[in-house]
Amino acid sequence: MTITSEPTVLLEAKSLCAWYGAAQILYDVDLDVRRGEVVALMGRNGAGKSTTLKALMGMLAKRRGAIRFLGHDISRAEPHHASRLGLGFVPEDRRVFTDLTVTENLEVGRQAGRQWADGSDAPHWTPEKLFKLFPNLGEMPNRPGGRMSGGEQQMLTVARTLMGNPYLVLLDEPSEGVAPVIVEQMAHMILELKAHGVSILLSEQNMHFAELVSDRAYVLEKGQIRFEGSMAELAANEQVRRSYLSV
């Protein structure tokens, strides 16, 4: 199995397969994410988007294929190993610590600063910087996670992940089930992260949201990649959108 060595490629998967028990969900998925870009992993409910992110992060007991992150083989790595290398994961179900305050939740995610291979500093996050990125959180630093709205919890989960100073973030369904104003803030946040040099692979069903933030897209259907190309190419391809994205 050959993995390319382009210096701009941060994360790459080849022939990725994954199972839940005896049920195979992913079939030979190939994808990559390069430095400084946002990539949308799109598809209907049940297409395998969340499974792909969990497989990349090492959260599934049964997976097969080659996964490399920053030149490291993480095909069989545990999630905490991937996290220590600088791969962040924001789950769809948020998973904030409900008894901890906003500030305490952020401290849970803290990791040391990182550098790129050329010695330059990678994006470094502090609570102060995150409160500027997420003003809502800055207004409630002492509020327990359990007393926040769903959208606020979503922001807190992203912010906590950023406290680990990731090179790349796997972001699962950021626009799902939150108010339109929060969706707008999420789009702004993703563009800000990109401007700071953070790469993002996001699973998404909302075409409008994906168009706002993404450079490239992969479209999944029944665990297989059916399309890959620029976001503009996907937006212009009515047949692909009708076949694999329309409800």
C-alpha positions in Angstrom: 0.0 0.0 0.0 1.6 3.2 -1.1 1.2 6.5 0.8 2.3 9.7 -0.9 4.9 11.9 0.8 3.7 15.4 -0.3 4.9 17.8 2.4 1.6 19.6 2.4 -0.4 16.5 3.2 -1.1 16.3 6.9 -3.6 13.4 7.0 -4.0 10.6 4.5 -6.0 7.4 4.4 -5.7 4.6 1.9 -8.1 1.7 1.5 -9.8 2.5 4.8 -12.4 0.0 5.9 -14.3 -0.1 9.2 -16.9 -2.3 10.9 -19.4 -2.1 13.7 -19.4 -5.6 14.9 -20.0 -7.8 11.9 -21.4 -5.0 9.8 -19.0 -3.3 7.4 -19.6 0.4 7.1 -16.6 1.8 5.1 -15.2 0.3 1.9 -11.7 1.3 0.7 -12.0 5.0 1.5 -9.2 7.1 0.2 -8.9 10.7 1.3 -6.3 13.4 2.4 -6.3 16.7 4.1 -3.5 19.3 3.3 -2.1 22.0 5.4 -4.3 25.1 5.7 -7.4 23.8 4.0 -10.9 22.8 5.0 -12.3 19.6 3.5 -15.9 18.6 3.7 -16.9 15.0 4.0 -20.5 15.0 2.7 -23.3 12.5 2.4 -26.8 11.6 3.7 -27.5 10.2 7.1 -26.0 6.8 7.4 -23.5 7.3 4.6 -20.5 6.7 6.9 -19.3 10.2 7.6 -19.0 10.0 11.4 -17.6 6.4 11.1 -14.9 7.8 8.8 -13.9 10.4 11.4 -13.9 7.8 14.2 -11.9 5.4 12.2 -9.3 8.1 11.4 -9.1 8.9 15.2 -8.7 5.3 16.2 -12.1 5.1 18.0 -13.3 1.9 16.3 -12.2 -1.6 17.4 -12.2 -3.0 13.9 -10.6 -1.0 11.1 -8.3 -1.8 8.2 -6.2 0.3 5.8 -3.3 2.8 6.0 -3.6 6.1 7.9 -0.7 8.5 8.2 -0.7 11.8 10.1 2.3 14.2 9.8 4.3 11.3 8.5 3.4 9.0 11.4 1.7 5.7 10.8 -1.5 5.8 13.0 -3.3 2.9 11.3 -3.4 1.0 14.7 -2.9 3.9 17.1 -5.2 4.6 20.0 -7.1 7.9 20.1 -4.9 9.4 22.8 -1.8 8.7 20.7 -3.4 10.5 17.7 -4.3 13.4 20.0 -0.8 13.7 21.4 0.5 14.0 17.8 -1.9 17.0 17.2 -5.0 15.4 15.7 -8.1 16.9 17.3 -11.6 15.4 17.3 -14.9 17.2 18.0 -17.7 14.6 18.3 -21.3 15.3 17.2 -22.7 14.6 20.6 -20.5 17.3 22.3 -19.5 15.4 25.5 -18.8 18.4 27.7 -18.1 17.8 31.4 -21.4 19.0 32.8 -20.2 19.5 36.4 -17.1 21.6 35.3 -17.2 25.3 34.4 -16.3 26.6 30.9 -12.8 27.5 32.1 -12.4 24.1 33.8 -13.5 22.3 30.6 -10.9 24.2 28.6 -8.2 23.3 31.1 -9.0 19.6 30.6 -8.0 19.9 27.0 -4.7 21.8 27.5 -1.6 20.5 25.8 1.8 22.1 25.1 2.4 24.3 22.1 3.6 22.7 18.9 5.9 23.5 16.0 5.8 22.6 12.3 8.7 20.5 10.9 10.4 23.7 9.7 10.6 25.0 13.3 7.8 27.6 12.9 5.2 27.8 15.6 1.9 26.0 14.9 -1.3 27.6 16.0 -1.3 28.1 19.8 -4.5 28.6 21.8 -5.2 30.0 25.2 -8.5 30.6 27.0 -8.1 34.3 26.3 -7.8 33.7 22.5 -10.7 31.3 22.5 -12.9 33.8 24.3 -12.3 36.2 21.5 -13.1 33.5 18.9 -16.2 32.4 20.9 -17.5 35.6 22.6 -20.5 33.6 24.1 -18.1 31.5 26.1 -16.2 34.6 27.2 -19.4 35.9 28.8 -19.8 32.7 30.9 -16.4 31.4 32.1 -17.8 30.2 35.4 -20.9 28.6 34.1 -21.1 24.8 34.4 -21.3 22.9 31.2 -24.6 21.3 32.1 -26.3 24.8 32.3 -25.4 25.7 28.7 -27.5 25.5 25.5 -26.8 22.9 22.9 -25.1 25.5 20.7 -23.0 26.8 23.5 -21.9 23.3 24.4 -21.0 22.7 20.8 -18.7 25.8 20.9 -17.2 24.7 24.2 -16.4 21.3 22.7 -14.6 22.9 19.8 -12.8 25.3 22.1 -11.7 22.5 24.4 -10.3 20.6 21.4 -8.4 23.7 20.3 -6.7 23.8 23.8 -4.8 20.8 22.6 -3.2 23.0 19.9 -4.1 20.5 17.1 -2.6 20.8 13.6 -5.8 19.3 12.2 -9.3 19.0 13.6 -11.9 16.3 12.8 -15.2 18.1 13.2 -18.4 16.0 13.2 -21.6 17.7 12.0 -21.0 21.2 13.3 -24.3 22.6 11.9 -26.5 19.7 13.0 -29.3 20.5 15.5 -28.2 24.1 16.5 -29.9 27.4 15.9 -29.2 29.3 12.7 -27.3 32.0 14.6 -25.0 29.4 16.0 -24.5 27.9 12.5 -23.4 31.3 11.3 -21.0 31.6 14.2 -19.7 28.1 13.5 -19.0 29.1 9.9 -17.1 32.2 11.1 -15.2 30.1 13.5 -14.1 27.6 10.9 -12.9 30.4 8.6 -11.0 32.0 11.5 -9.3 28.7 12.3 -8.3 28.3 8.7 -6.8 31.8 8.8 -4.8 30.8 11.9 -3.4 27.8 10.0 -5.6 25.0 11.4 -6.7 22.4 8.9 -10.2 20.9 9.2 -11.9 17.8 8.0 -15.6 18.2 8.7 -18.5 15.8 8.2 -21.5 17.7 6.9 -24.9 17.4 5.2 -25.7 21.1 4.8 -24.5 22.1 1.3 -24.8 25.8 1.9 -22.7 25.6 5.1 -20.1 23.4 3.4 -19.9 25.9 0.5 -19.3 28.8 2.9 -16.2 27.2 4.6 -14.8 24.4 2.5 -12.1 24.2 -0.2 -12.6 20.6 -1.3 -15.2 17.9 -0.8 -15.6 14.1 -0.7 -19.1 12.6 -1.1 -19.8 9.3 0.6 -22.6 6.9 -0.2 -23.0 3.6 1.6 -19.4 3.8 2.9 -17.7 4.5 -0.5 -16.4 7.7 -2.0 -18.6 8.6 -4.9 -17.1 12.1 -5.7 -14.0 14.1 -4.9 -13.1 17.6 -6.1 -13.2 21.2 -5.3 -16.2 22.7 -3.5 -17.0 24.7 -6.6 -17.0 21.5 -8.7 -19.4 19.9 -6.4 -21.7 22.9 -6.3 -21.8 22.9 -10.1 -22.4 19.1 -10.4 -26.2 18.8 -10.1 -26.1 15.0 -10.9 -23.9 14.2 -7.9 -25.8 16.5 -5.5 -29.1 15.0 -6.6 -27.9 11.4 -6.5 -26.0 11.5 -3.2 -27.0 14.6 -1.2 -30.7 15.2 -1.9 -33.0 14.0 0.8 
